[in-house]
Amino acid sequence: MFVTRRTLSIIASIILCATSAAAQTAGERKERTATARRPSVTASATPAGVNFSTSDGVSIRVEVYSDSGDLVFDSGPRQGGEVGWDLSNLGGAKVADGAYRTRLTVGDHSQYGSVKVEDGQATTVVGGPTPAAATNVDDSIVFSSPNNGQSYARDIRLSDNLGGLRFYASPTMTSTPEGAALQFFGNGSPAFPGQAFLDSGAHNNAAVIFRTAQTGGIIAERMRVTSAGNVGIGTNAPAQKLDVAGNIRVGGAGNGIIFPDGSKQTTAGAGGQMTGTSIVTAVNDPATSGFIIDGRLSPNVARLNGANAWSGANVFGAGLSANNSLVTNVGNPVNAGDAVNKAYTDANFVKFVPGAEQLSVGDANGTAAM
């Protein structure tokens, strides 16, 4: 077969044109694909609330969070590229005035913004940039070393301080988290200025756990916060708001433990109120110094270094004594038997009658004047 040079040139031109057309078609497809993966999103205030829309008509989802991070509204995935929020919460009630953070998920991409509500109306709507294409990594992320033996750092950062970085172990992040999460926000964040969140997952066995190890030692738990909010130091099963397995030291002059009634205990035996056996133990302790002052004693407690006057009836089984002699309280005679019963008289002596300056001659009552 005889082929001229001109024929070869024509064939080569056809091949080049076909290749160029194919490359252009692939480029157009790539551009269209990139455009489809980077949809534009708009958010605007309306008399009814806020309207979110995308020009590409793909699935769109709007989540609204309060300033404290609680989920206020979730539209769920919506087809048609448009979602409206009427400023109501999940219970259907109108939200309070304040700043709210929004998360717009368009297809596989998310962007963030904020909505400010004043007098029951959305007054300011701030949207984020057009969502960039998501990057999926099916492996570890490793930062390279300069290999110069020197200390170095690698940064994961934002380009400004208006947003936040979130790391969470779940497909999505809601106020009922499906996994633990770390969240860091810049000072310029309208919803969470300068705030950092360390979240556990929403699970009864979930916890925030702090662990350390000394040089050459094995990592060990030091503190945990349970899903119920109890804090344990030295224990992984705290039963109270603060449960410590170990000593607690309070330092600094005048510092102590303040109780619900406002009293402060600065030492184990002073500055607060002790109850029960702790009082008896402290009194019986040979190392305890000081005295119980007279003013703290009941009126019916005998004083050993002063006069005693009892306001109630007292019975002394062995009687009272003065200078080792028994003291007898005979009272006043009030009936015929008192003279005998109270021994005002006998064969050997005569007594003065209490309350009357006279002598008794020992008549029947012991009260006849001489």
C-alpha atoms as a printed R data frame, in Angstrom:
    type eleno elety resid chain resno       x      y       z
1   ATOM     1    CA   MET     A     1   0.000  0.000   0.000
2   ATOM     2    CA   PHE     A     2   1.387  3.360  -1.054
3   ATOM     3    CA   VAL     A     3   0.784  6.309   1.299
4   ATOM     4    CA   THR     A     4   1.939  9.779   0.350
5   ATOM     5    CA   ARG     A     5   3.448 12.273   2.799
6   ATOM     6    CA   ARG     A     6   0.388 14.486   2.373
7   ATOM     7    CA   THR     A     7  -1.879 11.646   3.425
8   ATOM     8    CA   LEU     A     8   0.155 11.058   6.590
9   ATOM     9    CA   SER     A     9  -0.007 14.739   7.414
10  ATOM    10    CA   ILE     A    10  -3.804 14.760   7.087
11  ATOM    11    CA   ILE     A    11  -4.118 11.668   9.317
12  ATOM    12    CA   ALA     A    12  -1.887 13.262  11.973
13  ATOM    13    CA   SER     A    13  -3.975 16.431  11.933
14  ATOM    14    CA   ILE     A    14  -7.168 14.450  12.414
15  ATOM    15    CA   ILE     A    15  -5.653 12.588  15.388
16  ATOM    16    CA   LEU     A    16  -4.473 15.847  17.004
17  ATOM    17    CA   CYS     A    17  -7.853 17.470  16.594
18  ATOM    18    CA   ALA     A    18  -9.629 14.478  18.063
19  ATOM    19    CA   THR     A    19  -7.227 14.403  21.013
20  ATOM    20    CA   SER     A    20  -7.684 18.138  21.614
21  ATOM    21    CA   ALA     A    21 -11.454 17.813  21.457
22  ATOM    22    CA   ALA     A    22 -11.397 14.894  23.859
23  ATOM    23    CA   ALA     A    23  -9.163 16.825  26.266
24  ATOM    24    CA   GLN     A    24 -11.420 19.862  26.025
25  ATOM    25    CA   THR     A    25 -14.491 17.698  26.697
26  ATOM    26    CA   ALA     A    26 -12.792 16.110  29.739
27  ATOM    27    CA   GLY     A    27 -11.804 19.562  30.974
28  ATOM    28    CA   GLU     A    28 -15.367 20.775  30.604
29  ATOM    29    CA   ARG     A    29 -16.612 17.751  32.487
30  ATOM    30    CA   LYS     A    30 -14.061 18.362  35.244
31  ATOM    31    CA   GLU     A    31 -15.034 22.020  35.419
32  ATOM    32    CA   ARG     A    32 -18.710 21.142  35.554
33  ATOM    33    CA   THR     A    33 -17.992 18.555  38.250
34  ATOM    34    CA   ALA     A    34 -16.021 21.085  40.287
35  ATOM    35    CA   THR     A    35 -18.802 23.610  39.856
36  ATOM    36    CA   ALA     A    36 -21.351 21.045  41.003
37  ATOM    37    CA   ARG     A    37 -19.233 20.263  44.061
38  ATOM    38    CA   ARG     A    38 -18.916 23.960  44.974
39  ATOM    39    CA   PRO     A    39 -22.498 25.205  45.013
40  ATOM    40    CA   SER     A    40 -23.272 28.813  45.898
41  ATOM    41    CA   VAL     A    41 -25.374 29.428  48.995
42  ATOM    42    CA   THR     A    42 -27.274 32.547  50.040
43  ATOM    43    CA   ALA     A    43 -28.855 33.443  53.382
44  ATOM    44    CA   SER     A    44 -31.162 36.403  53.816
45  ATOM    45    CA   ALA     A    45 -33.538 37.795  56.421
46  ATOM    46    CA   THR     A    46 -37.244 37.730  55.587
47  ATOM    47    CA   PRO     A    47 -40.334 38.936  57.483
48  ATOM    48    CA   ALA     A    48 -40.930 35.314  58.471
49  ATOM    49    CA   GLY     A    49 -37.360 34.566  59.581
50  ATOM    50    CA   VAL     A    50 -34.336 33.514  57.527
51  ATOM    51    CA   ASN     A    51 -34.218 31.901  54.097
52  ATOM    52    CA   PHE     A    52 -31.327 29.684  52.994
53  ATOM    53    CA   SER     A    53 -30.985 28.604  49.367
54  ATOM    54    CA   THR     A    54 -28.544 27.150  46.867
55  ATOM    55    CA   SER     A    55 -28.655 27.786  43.152
56  ATOM    56    CA   ASP     A    56 -27.910 24.210  42.168
57  ATOM    57    CA   GLY     A    57 -31.033 22.635  43.618
58  ATOM    58    CA   VAL     A    58 -29.103 19.943  45.492
59  ATOM    59    CA   SER     A    59 -29.867 18.640  48.987
60  ATOM    60    CA   ILE     A    60 -29.521 21.305  51.682
61  ATOM    61    CA   ARG     A    61 -29.654 21.059  55.466
62  ATOM    62    CA   VAL     A    62 -29.734 23.909  57.995
63  ATOM    63    CA   GLU     A    63 -28.739 23.529  61.661
64  ATOM    64    CA   VAL     A    64 -28.998 26.406  64.140
65  ATOM    65    CA   TYR     A    65 -27.213 26.413  67.510
66  ATOM    66    CA   SER     A    66 -27.643 28.687  70.508
67  ATOM    67    CA   ASP     A    67 -24.819 30.668  72.079
68  ATOM    68    CA   SER     A    68 -24.356 27.839  74.611
69  ATOM    69    CA   GLY     A    69 -24.028 25.223  71.842
70  ATOM    70    CA   ASP     A    70 -27.497 23.663  72.113
71  ATOM    71    CA   LEU     A    71 -29.240 22.607  68.916
72  ATOM    72    CA   VAL     A    72 -32.140 24.983  68.304
73  ATOM    73    CA   PHE     A    73 -33.295 24.037  64.804
74  ATOM    74    CA   ASP     A    74 -32.545 21.227  62.362
75  ATOM    75    CA   SER     A    75 -34.288 21.117  59.014
76  ATOM    76    CA   GLY     A    76 -32.863 17.748  58.082
77  ATOM    77    CA   PRO     A    77 -31.823 17.143  54.447
78  ATOM    78    CA   ARG     A    78 -34.206 18.958  52.073
79  ATOM    79    CA   GLN     A    79 -34.394 18.569  48.340
80  ATOM    80    CA   GLY     A    80 -35.032 21.572  46.121
81  ATOM    81    CA   GLY     A    81 -32.200 23.747  47.379
82  ATOM    82    CA   GLU     A    82 -34.179 25.967  49.769
83  ATOM    83    CA   VAL     A    83 -34.881 25.942  53.532
84  ATOM    84    CA   GLY     A    84 -36.624 28.536  55.675
85  ATOM    85    CA   TRP     A    85 -36.210 29.038  59.423
86  ATOM    86    CA   ASP     A    86 -39.081 30.821  61.138
87  ATOM    87    CA   LEU     A    87 -37.015 31.575  64.284
88  ATOM    88    CA   SER     A    88 -38.682 28.743  66.213
89  ATOM    89    CA   ASN     A    89 -36.876 26.159  68.328
90  ATOM    90    CA   LEU     A    90 -37.299 22.395  68.206
91  ATOM    91    CA   GLY     A    91 -40.360 22.690  70.460
92  ATOM    92    CA   GLY     A    92 -42.071 25.176  68.162
93  ATOM    93    CA   ALA     A    93 -41.631 28.214  70.431
94  ATOM    94    CA   LYS     A    94 -40.019 31.414  69.197
95  ATOM    95    CA   VAL     A    95 -36.365 31.748  70.144
96  ATOM    96    CA   ALA     A    96 -35.128 34.524  72.422
97  ATOM    97    CA   ASP     A    97 -33.200 37.510  71.109
98  ATOM    98    CA   GLY     A    98 -29.509 36.887  70.728
99  ATOM    99    CA   ALA     A    99 -26.803 35.465  68.451
100 ATOM   100    CA   TYR     A   100 -27.186 32.036  66.853
101 ATOM   101    CA   ARG     A   101 -24.695 29.968  64.892
102 ATOM   102    CA   THR     A   102 -25.734 28.288  61.658
103 ATOM   103    CA   ARG     A   103 -24.352 25.310  59.825
104 ATOM   104    CA   LEU     A   104 -25.366 24.843  56.191
105 ATOM   105    CA   THR     A   105 -24.711 21.451  54.633
106 ATOM   106    CA   VAL     A   106 -25.014 21.409  50.855
107 ATOM   107    CA   GLY     A   107 -24.461 17.994  49.395
108 ATOM   108    CA   ASP     A   108 -21.242 16.786  51.027
109 ATOM   109    CA   HIS     A   109 -19.982 20.205  52.094
110 ATOM   110    CA   SER     A   110 -20.624 22.444  55.085
111 ATOM   111    CA   GLN     A   111 -20.239 26.140  55.786
112 ATOM   112    CA   TYR     A   112 -20.923 28.227  58.862
113 ATOM   113    CA   GLY     A   113 -22.506 31.551  59.596
114 ATOM   114    CA   SER     A   114 -24.516 33.380  62.207
115 ATOM   115    CA   VAL     A   115 -27.912 34.977  62.686
116 ATOM   116    CA   LYS     A   116 -28.685 37.799  65.099
117 ATOM   117    CA   VAL     A   117 -32.242 38.023  66.403
118 ATOM   118    CA   GLU     A   118 -33.536 41.331  67.792
119 ATOM   119    CA   ASP     A   119 -37.098 42.087  68.834
120 ATOM   120    CA   GLY     A   120 -38.155 38.716  67.490
121 ATOM   121    CA   GLN     A   121 -36.762 39.341  63.996
122 ATOM   122    CA   ALA     A   122 -33.611 38.342  62.188
123 ATOM   123    CA   THR     A   123 -31.624 41.565  61.766
124 ATOM   124    CA   THR     A   124 -28.197 40.319  60.736
125 ATOM   125    CA   VAL     A   125 -27.341 37.275  58.670
126 ATOM   126    CA   VAL     A   126 -23.693 36.420  58.140
127 ATOM   127    CA   GLY     A   127 -22.916 33.603  55.742
128 ATOM   128    CA   GLY     A   128 -19.692 31.701  55.307
129 ATOM   129    CA   PRO     A   129 -17.697 31.284  52.116
130 ATOM   130    CA   THR     A   130 -18.832 29.040  49.315
131 ATOM   131    CA   PRO     A   131 -18.241 25.445  50.477
132 ATOM   132    CA   ALA     A   132 -15.013 24.001  49.187
133 ATOM   133    CA   ALA     A   133 -14.749 20.458  47.984
134 ATOM   134    CA   ALA     A   134 -14.353 18.011  50.851
135 ATOM   135    CA   THR     A   135 -11.122 16.078  51.201
136 ATOM   136    CA   ASN     A   136 -11.501 12.466  52.241
137 ATOM   137    CA   VAL     A   137  -8.448 10.787  53.760
138 ATOM   138    CA   ASP     A   138  -8.465  7.028  54.142
139 ATOM   139    CA   ASP     A   139  -5.256  6.908  56.139
140 ATOM   140    CA   SER     A   140  -3.317  8.673  58.905
141 ATOM   141    CA   ILE     A   141  -2.193 12.279  58.585
142 ATOM   142    CA   VAL     A   142   1.514 12.586  59.342
143 ATOM   143    CA   PHE     A   143   3.426 15.860  59.487
144 ATOM   144    CA   SER     A   144   6.975 15.659  58.183
145 ATOM   145    CA   SER     A   145  10.010 16.351  60.337
146 ATOM   146    CA   PRO     A   146  12.843 18.684  59.314
147 ATOM   147    CA   ASN     A   147  15.249 15.914  60.421
148 ATOM   148    CA   ASN     A   148  17.679 18.400  61.919
149 ATOM   149    CA   GLY     A   149  17.458 17.198  65.490
150 ATOM   150    CA   GLN     A   150  15.785 20.427  66.587
151 ATOM   151    CA   SER     A   151  12.393 20.946  68.179
152 ATOM   152    CA   TYR     A   152   9.707 22.000  65.719
153 ATOM   153    CA   ALA     A   153   5.956 22.532  65.453
154 ATOM   154    CA   ARG     A   154   3.287 22.033  62.848
155 ATOM   155    CA   ASP     A   155   0.095 24.075  62.907
156 ATOM   156    CA   ILE     A   156  -3.522 23.378  62.117
157 ATOM   157    CA   ARG     A   157  -5.047 26.824  62.024
158 ATOM   158    CA   LEU     A   158  -7.589 29.211  60.579
159 ATOM   159    CA   SER     A   159  -6.858 32.215  58.421
160 ATOM   160    CA   ASP     A   160  -8.635 34.514  60.925
161 ATOM   161    CA   ASN     A   161 -10.143 34.363  64.434
162 ATOM   162    CA   LEU     A   162 -13.799 34.406  63.412
163 ATOM   163    CA   GLY     A   163 -14.406 30.696  63.145
164 ATOM   164    CA   GLY     A   164 -13.583 27.497  64.930
165 ATOM   165    CA   LEU     A   165 -11.878 24.143  64.582
166 ATOM   166    CA   ARG     A   166 -13.884 21.047  65.387
167 ATOM   167    CA   PHE     A   167 -12.678 17.460  65.682
168 ATOM   168    CA   TYR     A   168 -15.335 14.850  66.343
169 ATOM   169    CA   ALA     A   169 -15.557 11.069  66.155
170 ATOM   170    CA   SER     A   170 -18.862 10.784  64.305
171 ATOM   171    CA   PRO     A   171 -20.313 11.534  60.862
172 ATOM   172    CA   THR     A   172 -22.089 14.669  62.130
173 ATOM   173    CA   MET     A   173 -22.029 16.863  65.205
174 ATOM   174    CA   THR     A   174 -25.206 17.706  67.116
175 ATOM   175    CA   SER     A   175 -26.209 18.647  70.668
176 ATOM   176    CA   THR     A   176 -26.631 14.899  71.319
177 ATOM   177    CA   PRO     A   177 -23.173 13.871  70.127
178 ATOM   178    CA   GLU     A   178 -22.558 10.444  68.702
179 ATOM   179    CA   GLY     A   179 -18.908 10.606  69.745
180 ATOM   180    CA   ALA     A   180 -16.337 12.637  71.650
181 ATOM   181    CA   ALA     A   181 -15.270 15.996  70.242
182 ATOM   182    CA   LEU     A   182 -12.817 18.884  70.568
183 ATOM   183    CA   GLN     A   183 -13.883 22.389  69.579
184 ATOM   184    CA   PHE     A   184 -11.802 25.569  69.527
185 ATOM   185    CA   PHE     A   185 -13.157 29.007  68.611
186 ATOM   186    CA   GLY     A   186 -11.392 32.299  67.931
187 ATOM   187    CA   ASN     A   187 -11.989 35.466  69.926
188 ATOM   188    CA   GLY     A   188 -13.887 36.910  67.005
189 ATOM   189    CA   SER     A   189 -16.446 34.107  66.894
190 ATOM   190    CA   PRO     A   190 -19.889 35.729  67.276
191 ATOM   191    CA   ALA     A   191 -21.353 32.691  69.032
192 ATOM   192    CA   PHE     A   192 -18.433 31.251  71.046
193 ATOM   193    CA   PRO     A   193 -15.763 33.962  71.480
194 ATOM   194    CA   GLY     A   194 -12.483 32.436  72.643
195 ATOM   195    CA   GLN     A   195 -14.172 29.307  73.942
196 ATOM   196    CA   ALA     A   196 -12.862 25.733  73.956
197 ATOM   197    CA   PHE     A   197 -15.042 22.656  74.361
198 ATOM   198    CA   LEU     A   198 -13.990 19.152  75.381
199 ATOM   199    CA   ASP     A   199 -17.048 16.968  74.842
200 ATOM   200    CA   SER     A   200 -17.789 13.346  75.545
201 ATOM   201    CA   GLY     A   201 -20.285 11.382  73.543
202 ATOM   202    CA   ALA     A   202 -23.887 11.135  74.706
203 ATOM   203    CA   HIS     A   203 -23.606  7.764  76.422
204 ATOM   204    CA   ASN     A   204 -24.076  6.617  80.022
205 ATOM   205    CA   ASN     A   205 -20.558  5.186  80.052
206 ATOM   206    CA   ALA     A   206 -19.015  8.233  78.376
207 ATOM   207    CA   ALA     A   207 -16.527 10.375  80.283
208 ATOM   208    CA   VAL     A   208 -13.835 12.989  79.906
209 ATOM   209    CA   ILE     A   209 -10.673 11.344  81.232
210 ATOM   210    CA   PHE     A   210  -7.321 12.940  82.084
211 ATOM   211    CA   ARG     A   211  -4.283 10.660  82.111
212 ATOM   212    CA   THR     A   212  -0.577 11.195  82.773
213 ATOM   213    CA   ALA     A   213   2.599  9.169  83.226
214 ATOM   214    CA   GLN     A   214   5.990  9.904  84.713
215 ATOM   215    CA   THR     A   215   9.202  9.256  82.849
216 ATOM   216    CA   GLY     A   216   9.305  5.583  81.941
217 ATOM   217    CA   GLY     A   217   5.974  4.992  83.653
218 ATOM   218    CA   ILE     A   218   2.716  3.537  82.409
219 ATOM   219    CA   ILE     A   219  -0.081  5.894  81.461
220 ATOM   220    CA   ALA     A   220  -2.674  6.085  84.233
221 ATOM   221    CA   GLU     A   221  -5.938  7.871  84.821
222 ATOM   222    CA   ARG     A   222  -5.743 10.834  87.205
223 ATOM   223    CA   MET     A   223  -9.145 12.485  86.886
224 ATOM   224    CA   ARG     A   224 -12.447 11.941  85.120
225 ATOM   225    CA   VAL     A   225 -15.753 13.696  84.595
226 ATOM   226    CA   THR     A   226 -18.582 11.198  84.212
227 ATOM   227    CA   SER     A   227 -21.622 11.528  81.968
228 ATOM   228    CA   ALA     A   228 -23.618 12.466  85.106
229 ATOM   229    CA   GLY     A   229 -21.263 15.367  85.849
230 ATOM   230    CA   ASN     A   230 -19.470 13.863  88.860
231 ATOM   231    CA   VAL     A   231 -15.745 14.576  89.105
232 ATOM   232    CA   GLY     A   232 -13.409 11.904  90.418
233 ATOM   233    CA   ILE     A   233  -9.765 12.420  91.384
234 ATOM   234    CA   GLY     A   234  -7.998  9.160  92.103
235 ATOM   235    CA   THR     A   235 -11.207  7.230  91.426
236 ATOM   236    CA   ASN     A   236 -12.926  6.251  88.191
237 ATOM   237    CA   ALA     A   237 -16.340  5.883  89.841
238 ATOM   238    CA   PRO     A   238 -17.092  9.185  91.613
239 ATOM   239    CA   ALA     A   239 -20.364  9.113  93.547
240 ATOM   240    CA   GLN     A   240 -20.523 12.853  94.331
241 ATOM   241    CA   LYS     A   241 -19.952 16.122  92.479
242 ATOM   242    CA   LEU     A   242 -16.359 15.888  93.731
243 ATOM   243    CA   ASP     A   243 -15.039 12.527  94.911
244 ATOM   244    CA   VAL     A   244 -11.378 12.401  95.937
245 ATOM   245    CA   ALA     A   245  -9.449  9.250  96.814
246 ATOM   246    CA   GLY     A   246  -6.535 10.847  98.655
247 ATOM   247    CA   ASN     A   247  -5.650 13.877 100.716
248 ATOM   248    CA   ILE     A   248  -6.907 17.383 100.017
249 ATOM   249    CA   ARG     A   249  -4.682 20.291 100.976
250 ATOM   250    CA   VAL     A   250  -5.888 23.867 101.395
251 ATOM   251    CA   GLY     A   251  -3.041 26.379 101.407
252 ATOM   252    CA   GLY     A   252  -2.758 30.056 102.224
253 ATOM   253    CA   ALA     A   253  -3.414 31.911 105.470
254 ATOM   254    CA   GLY     A   254  -7.095 32.160 106.315
255 ATOM   255    CA   ASN     A   255  -8.219 29.806 103.556
256 ATOM   256    CA   GLY     A   256 -10.477 26.890 104.346
257 ATOM   257    CA   ILE     A   257 -13.594 24.982 103.352
258 ATOM   258    CA   ILE     A   258 -16.820 26.994 103.068
259 ATOM   259    CA   PHE     A   259 -20.081 25.172 103.837
260 ATOM   260    CA   PRO     A   260 -23.589 25.870 102.477
261 ATOM   261    CA   ASP     A   261 -24.514 27.882 105.590
262 ATOM   262    CA   GLY     A   262 -21.617 30.255 104.889
263 ATOM   263    CA   SER     A   263 -19.383 29.025 107.729
264 ATOM   264    CA   LYS     A   264 -15.738 28.407 106.919
265 ATOM   265    CA   GLN     A   265 -13.592 25.729 108.521
266 ATOM   266    CA   THR     A   266  -9.916 26.697 108.444
267 ATOM   267    CA   THR     A   267  -8.612 23.786 110.544
268 ATOM   268    CA   ALA     A   268  -9.836 20.367 111.588
269 ATOM   269    CA   GLY     A   269 -10.937 21.684 115.013
270 ATOM   270    CA   ALA     A   270 -11.752 25.365 114.554
271 ATOM   271    CA   GLY     A   271 -13.482 27.782 112.270
272 ATOM   272    CA   GLY     A   272 -16.442 25.525 111.560
273 ATOM   273    CA   GLN     A   273 -18.978 23.338 113.303
274 ATOM   274    CA   MET     A   274 -18.166 19.799 114.385
275 ATOM   275    CA   THR     A   275 -20.869 17.293 115.202
276 ATOM   276    CA   GLY     A   276 -21.288 13.854 116.710
277 ATOM   277    CA   THR     A   277 -18.358 11.760 117.875
278 ATOM   278    CA   SER     A   278 -15.885 14.222 116.353
279 ATOM   279    CA   ILE     A   279 -16.682 16.626 119.212
280 ATOM   280    CA   VAL     A   280 -16.171 13.948 121.891
281 ATOM   281    CA   THR     A   281 -12.950 12.816 120.225
282 ATOM   282    CA   ALA     A   282 -11.608 16.359 120.148
283 ATOM   283    CA   VAL     A   283 -12.488 16.966 123.841
284 ATOM   284    CA   ASN     A   284 -10.921 13.697 124.985
285 ATOM   285    CA   ASP     A   285  -7.777 14.198 122.942
286 ATOM   286    CA   PRO     A   286  -4.845 14.788 125.386
287 ATOM   287    CA   ALA     A   287  -3.408 17.254 122.882
288 ATOM   288    CA   THR     A   288  -6.527 19.427 123.050
289 ATOM   289    CA   SER     A   289  -5.791 22.659 124.931
290 ATOM   290    CA   GLY     A   290  -8.089 25.348 126.350
291 ATOM   291    CA   PHE     A   291 -11.202 25.288 128.518
292 ATOM   292    CA   ILE     A   292 -14.953 25.247 128.111
293 ATOM   293    CA   ILE     A   293 -15.996 28.704 129.319
294 ATOM   294    CA   ASP     A   294 -18.569 29.060 132.106
295 ATOM   295    CA   GLY     A   295 -21.018 30.801 129.812
296 ATOM   296    CA   ARG     A   296 -21.314 27.647 127.691
297 ATOM   297    CA   LEU     A   297 -22.512 25.506 130.663
298 ATOM   298    CA   SER     A   298 -26.138 24.862 131.553
299 ATOM   299    CA   PRO     A   299 -27.413 26.657 134.734
300 ATOM   300    CA   ASN     A   300 -28.006 23.240 136.321
301 ATOM   301    CA   VAL     A   301 -24.374 22.124 135.932
302 ATOM   302    CA   ALA     A   302 -22.445 22.364 139.221
303 ATOM   303    CA   ARG     A   303 -19.544 24.829 139.375
304 ATOM   304    CA   LEU     A   304 -16.619 23.621 141.428
305 ATOM   305    CA   ASN     A   305 -15.146 27.065 141.989
306 ATOM   306    CA   GLY     A   306 -18.290 29.093 142.788
307 ATOM   307    CA   ALA     A   307 -21.777 29.155 144.266
308 ATOM   308    CA   ASN     A   308 -24.360 26.863 142.748
309 ATOM   309    CA   ALA     A   309 -28.092 27.475 142.641
310 ATOM   310    CA   TRP     A   310 -30.233 24.766 141.118
311 ATOM   311    CA   SER     A   311 -33.493 25.730 139.503
312 ATOM   312    CA   GLY     A   312 -34.803 22.169 139.366
313 ATOM   313    CA   ALA     A   313 -35.149 19.214 141.717
314 ATOM   314    CA   ASN     A   314 -31.927 17.328 142.357
315 ATOM   315    CA   VAL     A   315 -31.484 14.039 144.206
316 ATOM   316    CA   PHE     A   316 -28.113 13.214 145.752
317 ATOM   317    CA   GLY     A   317 -27.839  9.539 146.581
318 ATOM   318    CA   ALA     A   318 -24.860  9.952 148.940
319 ATOM   319    CA   GLY     A   319 -25.789 13.458 150.116
320 ATOM   320    CA   LEU     A   320 -23.672 16.599 150.141
321 ATOM   321    CA   SER     A   321 -20.718 17.182 152.400
322 ATOM   322    CA   ALA     A   322 -18.829 20.205 153.752
323 ATOM   323    CA   ASN     A   323 -15.358 19.701 155.241
324 ATOM   324    CA   ASN     A   324 -15.992 15.953 155.105
325 ATOM   325    CA   SER     A   325 -19.208 16.335 157.219
326 ATOM   326    CA   LEU     A   326 -22.568 15.363 155.771
327 ATOM   327    CA   VAL     A   327 -24.868 18.309 155.041
328 ATOM   328    CA   THR     A   328 -28.538 17.615 155.634
329 ATOM   329    CA   ASN     A   329 -31.238 19.772 154.090
330 ATOM   330    CA   VAL     A   330 -34.221 19.612 156.475
331 ATOM   331    CA   GLY     A   331 -36.342 22.442 155.053
332 ATOM   332    CA   ASN     A   332 -39.171 24.123 157.033
333 ATOM   333    CA   PRO     A   333 -41.682 22.215 159.219
334 ATOM   334    CA   VAL     A   334 -45.107 22.324 157.693
335 ATOM   335    CA   ASN     A   335 -47.045 19.624 159.576
336 ATOM   336    CA   ALA     A   336 -47.170 17.830 162.888
337 ATOM   337    CA   GLY     A   337 -44.827 15.081 161.751
338 ATOM   338    CA   ASP     A   338 -42.008 17.340 160.580
339 ATOM   339    CA   ALA     A   339 -40.421 17.717 164.011
340 ATOM   340    CA   VAL     A   340 -39.870 13.979 164.212
341 ATOM   341    CA   ASN     A   341 -39.359 13.264 160.544
342 ATOM   342    CA   LYS     A   342 -36.802 16.013 160.059
343 ATOM   343    CA   ALA     A   343 -35.175 15.599 163.489
344 ATOM   344    CA   TYR     A   344 -35.690 19.104 164.790
345 ATOM   345    CA   THR     A   345 -35.603 17.606 168.282
346 ATOM   346    CA   ASP     A   346 -34.339 14.550 170.065
347 ATOM   347    CA   ALA     A   347 -33.206 13.699 173.586
348 ATOM   348    CA   ASN     A   348 -29.872 15.434 173.290
349 ATOM   349    CA   PHE     A   349 -30.313 18.779 171.501
350 ATOM   350    CA   VAL     A   350 -32.596 21.616 170.597
351 ATOM   351    CA   LYS     A   351 -32.518 23.300 167.178
352 ATOM   352    CA   PHE     A   352 -33.574 26.690 165.889
353 ATOM   353    CA   VAL     A   353 -36.566 26.477 163.645
354 ATOM   354    CA   PRO     A   354 -35.627 27.558 160.111
355 ATOM   355    CA   GLY     A   355 -37.224 30.848 159.172
356 ATOM   356    CA   ALA     A   356 -38.131 31.831 162.803
357 ATOM   357    CA   GLU     A   357 -35.856 33.159 165.527
358 ATOM   358    CA   GLN     A   358 -37.202 31.087 168.444
359 ATOM   359    CA   LEU     A   359 -36.413 27.972 170.418
360 ATOM   360    CA   SER     A   360 -38.426 24.825 170.357
361 ATOM   361    CA   VAL     A   361 -39.167 22.826 173.456
362 ATOM   362    CA   GLY     A   362 -39.901 19.699 171.622
363 ATOM   363    CA   ASP     A   363 -43.678 19.707 171.641
364 ATOM   364    CA   ALA     A   364 -45.605 17.609 169.273
365 ATOM   365    CA   ASN     A   365 -44.744 19.823 166.310
366 ATOM   366    CA   GLY     A   366 -41.441 21.177 167.563
367 ATOM   367    CA   THR     A   367 -42.659 24.702 166.999
368 ATOM   368    CA   ALA     A   368 -43.872 25.884 170.406
369 ATOM   369    CA   ALA     A   369 -42.126 29.011 171.658
370 ATOM   370    CA   MET     A   370 -40.218 28.964 174.931
